[in-house]
Amino acid sequence: MAAVHPEAPSPDNPAPLRRKRLARRFLTTGFLVAVGFLVFSCSGCSPLYLAKAGLAQWEILAARRPIPEVVADPRTDPETRRKLLLAQQARAFARHILGMDVGEQYTTYASLARDTLAWVLSAAPADRLEPKTWWFPVVGRVPYLGYPSRKAAEKARAKLDARGFDTYLRPTSAFSTLGWFSDPVLSTFLDDDDVGLVETILHELAHVHLWIPGQVQFNESFATFVGHVGAIRFFCGPEAPPRPPPPCLEARRRWQETLAFSAFLDAFLSDLAAIYGREDLSREGKLRERERLREAWRRKMETDSAAPPPVTAFLRHPVNNASLMARIQYYHRLDDFQRYLEESGGDLARILVELKARPTREDDPFSALLRRQGGAEGAGTPGS
């Protein structure tokens, strides 16, 4: 069984050429054999929606071929062969170096006839930081739905718009079923560069390794952390090389920009929550104040020469609660993950063991990140 799992939304509104990297990850909303059960157990989902999602999932899994077979096929172009081998190296790294539970994931390949796997829809009230959610078995409540076609997604979006919700629609080109099925490497994965491909593989395998039902914000932020930090370790090696190769430098740069955007987003949402909590403001007044807040942040960042590019790009566009809620699912408290890493001596493998060993029914799984505050219990192998 499965549920929606989109990629981390981009900090800004990407140009078409950047769309694939910024909308990579998706956990599909059903498998054909599970549709009958899901129809009766998914709160707020229509049987037609689930049937279409299950059919789309079936078509993907039916198209799988073992990666060694694809690599050995003389009809496979050299770049596809190279990237499939890189994906296998990333999987082996996750399993043997990081000690992740990878199951049977990414041992096969599926070529799609399109460059977008699905369209992911999020919604939120215009005057509250509260995502609309849908419930699925196994994964619990999730704040998004996936559609195999843009037309279907736009139709669903229009209905939510008519009800006064802020909405956010984005493409995705990857998925994971949390280990319920043997997910293939998709042709849409290979459109990314080498660093992005490794980040995607490690991000999705993080969900197989650890998924806490109903805790999407923790699950996605954890996977963002594992994807980025794991990619640094993959390309840079166990120790800082004197002359880092370009992919190592790029992986480090992306993680630093991601940390900066996470810190900004947490601060911006704190300011916005204060506006939404004011009882002296009407709904319209709150919307005016949130735009003033964006403009104040924009002016502040544009005069700061050290402002991270993702932050300044994000602030050029009007505030949309659905977009904000979609982003915070992936960028929440990443600095706490980073501190946990530093206090663990850079040992990502140790963190993966420790977090998986904790009780999974905690009200706030982020509390696990604070265990080492005040000093590490021991040094590990430097990982980034």
N, C-alpha and C positions, 0 to 999 in steps of 0.2 A: 504494500500500500504506500501511497505517497501523498505529498502535498506541494503547494506552490513554493518554490524557492528561487527567487530572482537574484541576479548579481547585484553587488553594491552599486546603487545609482551614482552617477557622476556628480562631483561637486558643482559643476557648471552645466550648461546646456550644450552638449557636444555637437561639433560639426559632424556631418555624415561619415567622414573618413575616420573619426575617432569612435564612432558608435559601437563597433564590435567590442573594443576593449572595455568600454565603460558600461556595457550591458551584457555580461558574459554568463552569469550563473542563474540557473533555473531548476527548481525541483518540481517536476510535473505533477498535476493534480489527479492522477489516477492511472491505474493499469487495468486492462480489459477484464481480467479475471476478478478484479476487486470491485468493479463498478456496481454490481448488484448489492454488495454490502454498503458501499459508500452512499448510494442513493438514499438509504434509510438512516444514515448516520451522519451526514454532512449538514450542519445547520446553515440554512440560507443558500444552499446550492441546488440548482435545478437538475433533474435527471438528465435532461438534454445536455447541459454543460458537462456533467460528469461522463456521459457516454462519449462525447466528442473528445474530451481530454484522454479518456481511456483508449480510444481508437488511435489518437496521435501517439500515445506512448507505445502502443502495440506496434505501430508501423516502424518506430525507431528501433525497438528491440529486435524486431524481425529482420532488420537490415544489417545486423551485426556480423562482422567477420573477424576471426582471430587476427590480431595485429601481426604475428610472424608471417601469416599467410599473405597479408596485404604488403608487407615489406618485401617479401620474396617474389611477389608478382611483378613481372617485367613491365606490365602496363602502368604500374604506380610511378608517378612522376617523382623526380629526385627530392624536391622540397617536401612533398607529403611524406616520403620515406624518412627524411631527416627529422622532421618534426614528430613523427610517430615514435621514432627511436628516442627522441628527447623526452617525450611523454612517458615512455617506459622507464627511462632513467629517473625521472621525477618520482614515479610510483615506487621504484626500488629504493630510492633514497628515503621516501616516507616510511617504508616498511622496515628497512634494515638499519638505517642511521637514526631516524627519529622514533622508531618503535611504534608506529601508528598501526592501528587495526584497519587494514585496507580491504579486507574481504576479497572478493573477485572483481573489484572495480577496475575499469580501464585496462582490461586485457584484450578488448575487442575494439573494432573501429566501425563506425557507421557514417556513410556518405549521404548527406542530405541534398535535395534538389533546390535548396533555398539558402540564403545567407542569414536568415532570422529564424530561430527555432520557435519562438512564441512571443506574445505580447503580454506584459505584466501590468495589471491595473491596481492602483492603490487609491484609497479615499480617506478623508478626514473632515470633521466639521470645520467650517471656515474660521470659527472663533475659539477653538479648543485644540490643544495638543493631545489629541486622542485618536489614534488610527481606528478606522473601521476594520473589524476582523471577521474571519470566517473560521469555523471549526471543522477539523478533520481528525479521523482516528489516527492514533500513533503519534502524530506530531503536535496535536493540540490546536490552539488558536493561532492563525497566521494572518498578517495584515496585508494580504494581497491575493489576487487570483490571476491565473494564467490562461491565455486564449491562443489557439493555434493560428488564428488569422486576425489581421488588424481590423477588418470589418466587424467581426464579432466583438472585439475588445472596444471599439469605438461605440458600438450599440450599447454595451453595458455601461460605458463611461457616460453616455448621454443620459441614461436613466439616473445615475448618481448625481450628475450635474443638475438635473431637474429637481432633485430633492435638496439642493442647496449645499452639497458637499464640495470641498476642494478635491480635485482628482489629479492623478499623475499616471501617465501611460508611457511605458518604455519598452524597447525591444530587448530580447535576451537570446543568447546563442549557446547556452549550456544548461545541463541539468544534473541532478543527483537524486537517487531514490533511497538514500540513507542506508544502503546495503541490502534492501529488500530484493533487488534484482542486480544483475551484473551490468552496470552502466557502461556504455561504450564511450570511447573518445569520439567526439563528433567532428565532422569536417569543419563546422563553424568554430571549433576550438583553434584550428590551425590557421585561421585568418589573423590571429594575434601574433605579436613578436615573441621571441624566446622567453623573455622574462614574464610576459603576461601569460603565456601558456603554462609555465611552471607554477605561477601563482594560482592559476585556475585549478590545476590538478590538486595542488596542496590544499587549497580552500575547500574543494569538494570532499577530499578525503578527510579533512578535519570534521566534517559532518558525520561521516561514517564512524569515525573514532569516538566522537562525543556529540550527542544530541539530547538536550533536556526538553521533554515535551512541554509546550506552552511557554517556553522562554526564548522566543525568537531573537530578541534583542541581544541576549547573551550569546546564543548560538552563532549568530551572524558576525558579531564583533570578534568573538573567539576565532572564527574561521578567517576573518580578515587579517587578524594578527598572525595566525599560523601561515597563511598564504604568503604574506609579505616577508616575515622573518625567516620562514623556511626557504624562500627563494634566495634571500641573502646568504644563508648558510650553504645552499646548493651551489650558487655561482661563486662565492668567495672562499669557500673551504672552511675548515675548522679554526684556522687562525688567519688574522688579517694579513694578506699578502703585501709585500713591499710595493708591487706594481699591480694593483687590481685590474683584472680584465674589464672591458666595457660593460658586459652584463652585470658584473658585481657592482660597479658604480651606479648603473641604472637602477638596480634593485634597491640599493641603499637610498638613492634619491627619491624613489617613489614612496618608500616607507616614511621618510622624513616629511614629505609633503602630506602624506596621509595622516600622520600624527598631528601636524599643524592644523589640518582641516578639522580633525576630530576635536581638538582643543577649542577652536573657534566655534564649532557647531554646538558643543556643550554650553559655552558661554552665551551664545546668541539665543539658544532655546531657554536658558535661565531668564534672560531679560524678557523674552516674549511671554513666558509663563507669568511673569509679574504683571504684564499688561492684561492678559486674559483673565487674571484673578481679580482685577479691579471691578468692584460692584458699582462704581459711579459712572462707568462707561456702558453705553448701549453696544449692541453688536456692531453697528456701523462705526461707532467711535473706536472700538477695539481694532477694527480693520484699518482705520486711518492711522492709529497709533503704531500698528505693526509696520506700516509702510514708512512712517517717520523713523522708526527704529532701524529699518534696513538702510535708509538713506544716511542716517548718522554713522552706522558702521561702514558704509561704503566710503564716505568722505574720510573717515579715520584711516581705513586701509589704503586708500589711494594716495595718502600723504606719507605713508610708511614705506620706505624703500625696501624693508625686509619682509613686507607682507607676502605670504605664500600665494603663488598664482592661482591655485584652486579656490582660495577664499575670495580674492578680488573678482574672479570670474563668476562665482556663485552670486555675489552681491549685485551684479549688473542686472539681475532679473527680479521681478516682483516676487514677494513671499507667497508661497503656497504651502498650506499645512500638510497636504498629502505628500508633496515632494520632500518636505522637512522630515516627516515621520518615516518615509521610506529610507532616507539617508541615515537618520540616527540609528536605525536598526543595525547598520553595518559599521558605524563610526563612533559608537558610544564608549567612552572611558578607555580609549586605546592607550592613553598615557599610563593607566593602571596596569595594563598588560605589559607595557614596556618596562615599568618599574619592577614588576614581578620577574621579568626576564633578567634585568640587571642584578637584582637581589639573589637570583639563582645562578649567578656566575655565567650568564649567557647560555645556560643549558636548556634548550627548548625541549629536548626529549624528556628531561626530568619534569618539566612543567606539564607536558602531555600526560605523563603517568599520574602526577599529583591531582590534576583537575579531574581526570576520569575516576579516580578513587574516591572522590568526595561524594556525599549523598546527592542524588539528583533531584530531590524534591524540595530543595531550599526555596524559600520565598524570594531571596535575592542571591542568585548564584554569583553575582559580582563580588560578594563578600569574600569569596575564595581568593580573590586577587589581593586582599589586604592582609592575608595571613602573615606575610613576611615583613610588614611595616616595622621599621625600627632596626632592620638588619637581617642579612641573609643567614640561614642556618648552616650554610656551607657552600663552598665554591664548586662550580662545575666546569664543563668544557666551554670556553668562549664560543658563542655561536653567531655573533654578528658584530 
